[in-house]
Amino acid sequence: EWCNDEFRHGEAFSLIMRSDPKLISGANRYWIKFFLLAVFATMYVRDHARPAFHNALGVDIEDYDMKVFRLTSEISRQVFPLELDLDNPALMAGFRKLNRINAQATAADEAGGVSGWIGKKWHMLRAGLTFARLYMLPTKANRIPEHSRLHPVW
C-alpha cells in the first residue's frame, strides 16, 4: 500500500510539473539537476552511515543504492528532461568522497572543542566543494513522454 501511495504522489507531482512547461525547462533544469543530485547523494551517504542495518538485512549497500538510483532514474524520465549519468565513474567516485568526508565531519564533531568545531566546518566546506564538482558533471538528456500517466517500473 505504501508503494501505491508513493506512486499516486508521483503521478500528482508529474501533473503539477507538466501543468506549466516553464517548470521543466529553461533555468529550472538546473534546479531539477540539483534536486536529483541532492536526493541521490543524501541517500548514498545516509545508507553508508548505517552499515549494521544493511548487513542485518544481508544487503550490499553499493548494489542496493545503484538499483535504487537506476529505478529512480527510470521513474524520473517520465517527468524530468534530464537524468544523472549513472554510468559516469566520476559520479560514484564523488558519492564515495562525500561519504568519507561525512565520516570525517562526524569524527570532528564528536571530538568536540574548538578544534572539533573547526574540523567540522572544514569538512562541511569540502563536502560543498565536492557536491559542486558533482553538479558540474554532464547529465543525459531525456525526452519526456507525451502523456503524463506514470507507469510502474518495478
N, C-alpha and C positions, 0 to 999 in steps of 0.2 A: 504494500500500500504506500509506503514511503516513496518508492521509486515512481509510482503513478502520480503522487502529488508533485514531486520534483519535475516530472515530465510535463504536467499541466502548467507549472510555473514557467518552464522553458518555453512552452507554446505562447503563453501570455507575454513573456519577455520578447519573443520574436515578433509578435504582432505590434507591440509598442515600438520596438526599434524600426520596424518596417513601415510604421504609420507615417513617418517623416523621413524621406530619403537622406536628409541632411545628417541624421543621427548616425548613419553608417558610411558617410562619405566625407571628403574634404579633410579638414583638420581633426575631425572626430576619429579618423582612422588611427591617429596617434594615441588617442585615449583607449581605443579598442586594443591596440598593441600593449599599452601599459597594463590594462586590465588583465589580459591573458597572461602576460609575463608575471605580474604580481601574484595571480592565483597559482600558477604553476610553481613559482619559486617558493612561495609560502608553503604549499603542500609538501614540496620536496624537503625543505628544512624541518618542518614540523614532524613529518613522518620519520626522518632520520634522528630526531631528538627523542623518539620513543622506541628504541630497538627491542626492548623487552616485550612490549606489546606485540610487535610483528613477529618476533621469534616464537612467542607463545602460540601464535596462530600458524606458525610454520610458513610464513610469507617472506619471500625475499623482497626487501624494500625497493631496491632498484628496479626489479622486474615489475613489481606491483605499480610503482609510480609511472613507469613507461606505458604500461597497459592503460592506466587511468588517463595519462596525457594523450595517448592516441584516441581513446574513446571520447574524451572531452573535445579534442580537435575535430573529430568526425561530427560530433553534435554541433559544434560552433560553426562548422562550414555551412550549416543550414541558415545561419543568421549573419555571420560576420564576413566582410570582404577580404579578410586575410587570416592567416594562421601562422603560428610559430613553426619554424623549420625544425622539427624534432630529429631529423637526420643530420643536422649540423653538429659535429662533435663539440664545438665551442659552447653550445647551449648547455649540454650536460656538464661540461667542464666548469662552466660558470656556476651552475647549481651546486656542484660539489664544493667549489670555492666558497660560496655563500654558507654552506653547511659548516665548513671548517672555521670560517670567521664567526659564525654564530656560537660555536663551541668555545672559541677563544673569548668572545664577549661575555659569555656566561661565566667562564672561569674568572675573568677580571672582575665581574660584578660580585661574584662570591668571595673574592679576595678582600673586597671592601676597602675602606680608607680612600685617601686621595689618589693613590696610585691605581687602585681598582677603578675608581671613577674615571680617571684619565684614560686608563686602558680600555674601558668600555666605550667611551666616546671615540677613541681612536678606531676601534673595531667597527663601530657604527659607521664612521666615515668610510672605512674600507668597504663595508657592505654596500653603502650607497654608490661608491665608485664602481664596484663590481656589477651592481644592478644596472648602472648607466651603460657599462660596456655590453651587457646582455641586451639592453634596449637597442643598441646600435647594430645588432646582428640583423641581417636581412630576413624578411618574412616571405612566406609563399602567398601569392595572390590567390584569391578564391572567387569564383563566380557564384553568386548567391542564386539558389533555385528560384524559379518564378513564383511558386506557391509557398506560403509561409507555414503550411502544416508540417510540423516536425515529424520525423519518422524515427522510431526507436532504432538504436544501433546495437543494442545488446541482444 
